[in-house]
Amino acid sequence: MEKVKVLIVGAGPAGCTCGLLLLKKKVECLVIDQAEFPRDKICGGGLPPRSYRFLSQLLPEFRYDYNNVKRLKLSIEGREVIDIQMKEELRIVKRRQFDAQLLETYQKSGGAFLNDSLMDIEEKDGEVIATLKSGRQMSCDYLVGADGANSRVRKYLNPHCDRGSFILEQYGPKSPENAIQINLSASYQIGYYYSFPNAACDVQGFGDKNTTLQSFRQVLREMGCPDLKPMGAYIPQSTDYPLHERILLIGDAGGYANRLTFEGIYYAFLTASHAAEAISTGRPFAEVCRRTFVRKRTEERVARFFYSKTGLGILRFLCRTSPWLVRWCFIRLTT
């Protein structure tokens, strides 16, 4: 049996960021992922200012490609209600490239990576034993689940966790407008339509609590999008699992995506930094991550009201009477 201090399952932004931070703290770790990189990832790819600023604080050496966007067009029931011009850019990345660049940075920094997948977890004598698809067994002091929406680590802690919202998206033709487009509707069940322009195409998507291929097609046709090949994934939005001293969940595996915007990259970076701090200092992860858990509960309450018929009615009224307030709220939300 092989021994490693920290085994990180998943080489997305959460896993690689955690690995890089542990390397900086001289903590031995191994990142595993079943995918061959570069690989596609369901995500609009938007990095709001707070996300890329936090990333630059954590990993100032990391360089990545992105498209600058300073405009957001918000519609309700298909009718534009406000056009927001932003002082600070939103950076739209292609997740296929961004994730591969982050993994490459981790490996060039001396990080160990294994192309393999987790099959089983066992706890024995104060250690966690992971069995991989290749047949290899790894004994570790800490197992970090960064394996996304279908996390095997999460299922080990709670086999019945809510899978969250189902998101479908497609790569549409590049629009001449370099603007993010959002549409809200009372018919959506806590969700929205989006179009994010990256350097090569527009990522067009829709997701709510009851998304189906049929509702996805209907929403995108209403927004003037062509029928193209869709890709789908769940975004967990629940932290309904027991907290464990040696088994930690970060990023989408932990259900940390913003309950209002569904944006998960910021929380991938944040919870990765929490895990690295907890492991390197010996502090309980629950203690280090306490404020984040509190914030999730607040976001849940805000999201339920925001996406309600009353909430959308108030938003439409404010866009008409006090657009400056809507712009201020949006800026506060992203920065």
N, C-alpha and C positions, 0 to 999 in steps of 0.2 A: 504493500500500500504506500502511495506517495503522500508526502506531507507538505502543506503550504500554510502560511499564516492566515492569509485571506484569499478565499476563492470568490471571484465575482462572476456571476452568471449573466451574460449579456454585454455586448460591446457597443451599445448605442451611446448617446451623450451621457446618460447617467453612469453607466458602467465604466466608460473610458475616463470620464472626469474623476470619478472616485479612484480609479487606478492611478491616474497621474498625481493626484493629491497625496495618495499613500506613498508613491515613489518619492515625492518631495520630503515626506516625513520619515523616509528610510524604513518603511514597513513593507515586508515581502508580500507580493500578491500575484495572482494569476487571473487573467480574464479569459473566459471561454465564450464562444458563440457558435451556433450551428450554421450560421449564414456565411456565404462567401461574399466578402466586400469587394467593390461597392455593391449595395443592394438597395432596392426601393423601399420606401417607408411611407405609410399613410400619414400625411401631415401637410398643412398649408405651407409650413416652412417659415412662418413669421417670427422674427426675433425683435420684440419691442425693446425700447431703450434700456429698461431695467435688466433685461436678459443679457444683452451684449455687453453692457457695462459690468455686470456681475461676472460674466465669463472672462472679461479682460482682467478683472481683479484676481480671479482664481488662477487663470492660465495666460499670463501676459505674452507668452511665447507663441501661442496658437494663432495661426493665420488661416483664413478661410475665404471662399468666394461668396458674394452675395449681390443682390440687386437693391439699390436704394429706392425707397418709396416714401413720399411725404404727403400722400393724399389718400383719404378714405371717404368713400361714398356710401352713406347709410340709407337704406330704403325700408319702408314698412308696408307690407302687403303689395310689394312690387312698385311702389311709388317713392321716388327719392325725396327724403325729408331734410337731409343736411349733407353738405360737402365740406369735409374737415381738411384744412391745410395745416400740416404739422410743422413745428419748428425743428424737431428732432426726427431723424429718419427712422423708419422701420426697415430692418434688413431682412430681405426674403432670400432664404437659402434653398438650394435643392438638396433635400435630405440625403439623396443617394451620394452626392459629393461631400456634403458637410460631415456626415457620419464617418465616411471613409477617411477624410482628412484628419478627423479627431483620433481615429484608431491608429493612423499612421504616425501622428504626433506621439501617442502613447508608446508605440513600439520603438520609435527613434529615440525616445527618452530612456530606453532600457527596459520597458515593460514587457512581461512575458504574456504571450497570447497563444491559445490553443483552439483550433477549429474542431469543436466537439459540442455535444449537447448533454444536458443533465437529464438523467432518467429516474434516479431515486435518491432519497435523503434518509439518513439514519442518524440518530443521536446516541452516542455511546461514550461513557467515561469522561464527560465534560467536553467532548469534541463532536464535531459534525462530520459525518462521512457522506460524501457525494459519489454516487456511481454514475459514470458517463456512458454514453451510447457505445463508445469504442470498447467498453469493458474495463477501462481504467477506474481505479478507486482513489479518491482524494480525501485525506483527512485534513480538516482545517479548524482553526480556532474560531474563525468567523466566516459565515456564508452570506454573501450579499446578493440578493435577488434584484437584478436590473434587467430582467428578461421580458419586459414589456407587458402588454395587455393579457397575453396568455401565459403568464408567469407560472412555471412549475413550482417555484419557491413559494409564491403566494398560495397556490392550491394546497401545498403541504401545511401551511399555517391555518388555512380555512378552505376546505374543499368546496364550500358553498357560497363563496364571495360573489357579490353582484358583478356582472360583467360590464355594466355601465352602458354608455350610449354607443350605438353603432354608427360609424361614419363611412360614407362612400364618397369617392372622389375620382376625378378623371383629369388627364392632361389635355386642356383645350388649346385652341389657337391663340397666339399672342395678340392681346388687345393693344391698339395704339395708345390707349390711356394707361399710363403707369400708375394705376390706382388700385387699392384694395376695395372690393365691393362686398357689402354685407346686406342681406335682406332678412328681416324679422317678420313673423306672422303669428297671429293668434292660433292658427291651425297647426303650427309646429308645437311639439311637446317638449319644451325646454331645449331649444336648438336653433340653428340658423343656416342659411345658405351663405357660402363664401366663395370669393374668387381672389386668389393671391397671385400677383404677377412675379414670377422669377425671371431670370435672364433669358430663358428659352421658351417658356410657355406660360399659360395661366392655369393654375391649379384650381379647378372648380369642384366644389363639394357641398354636401349637405349631411347633417346628422342631427338626430334628436333621440328621444327615449324609445320611439317606435319606428325607426327607419327600416324601410324595405326597399328592394330594387325598384318596385313600382312607384313608391313615393319619391325616391331619388330622381327617377326619370321625369316624373311630373313636375317637381320643383325646378329642375334644371331647364326643362323645356319652357316653363313659365318665365324663366330668367333669360331666355334666348340662347341657351347653350345647345350645341349639337349632341347627338347620341354617340358617345365614344366608349371605349372599353373602360369599365369602372374597376376600382380596387376598393376593398373594404377592410375595416378593422374596428375593434371595440376600443373605447377609451374608458377604462375603469375610473369611477369617481366616488369610491368608497374606501375608507380605511377601517373596514369592519373585519379585523383579524387581530389575533392576540399579538402583543409586542413581545419579542423574544430577545434575550440577552445576546445570543450569538448568531441569530438569523435575522438579518435586516433587509427591509424592502425599500428601494429607492426608485424615483422616476415613476413611469406609468405602472410598473409592477406593484408599487405601493398605493396606487390610486390617488396621486397627488395633483392631477391636472386641475387647473382653475375651473371651479364649478360654473362660473359665469361665461368665460370666453373659450373654455376647453383647451387653452394654451398650456402645454406641458413642459416645454424646454426649460423655462426658468426654474420650475420645480425639480427638473432633472438635475440641473446644476446645484440647486440649493440643497436637496436631500443627499446628493453625492458628497457635498462638503460636510453635511451633518454626519454622515456615516464615517467619513475619513477622520473627522474630529473624535467621534465616539470611540473608534477603534484605536487610534493613536494615543488617546489620553486615558482610556479605560472608563470613561463616563458612560452611563446608560444612554442608548440611542433615544429612548423615550424622553429623557431629560433634555438632551441637545435639541431635539426636534419638537419640543413642547409647543412653541409659538406657532409652528406650522400646522399642527393638529388643531389648535384653536382657530386659526385662520380658515381652515377647511370648513369648520362648522359655521362660521360667519358667512362664507361664500355660499354655502348651501341655502341659507335663509334668504340672502340677497337674490340668488338666481331664481328661486321659486317665485318671488314677487316680480322681479324684472321681466320674466317671460310670461307672466300672467296677462290676461286681457286688460286688467287695470293698469299694470305696469307699462304695457306698450302704449296704452292710451295717454298716460302721463308723459311718456317719452315723446310721443308725437306732438303733444301740446307744447312741451318745452322746446322742441326743435323749431316750432313755429314762432313762439313768443320770446324764448331766451336761448338762442343758439349758442351764445357765449358760454352759458352754463354747461351745455352738453359738451362743447369742446373742452372746457376745463375738466369735466369729469373724465372724459376719454384720456386726456393727457395724464391725469392723476392715476388712472387705471394702468397705464402702460409704462409709467416712469417711477 
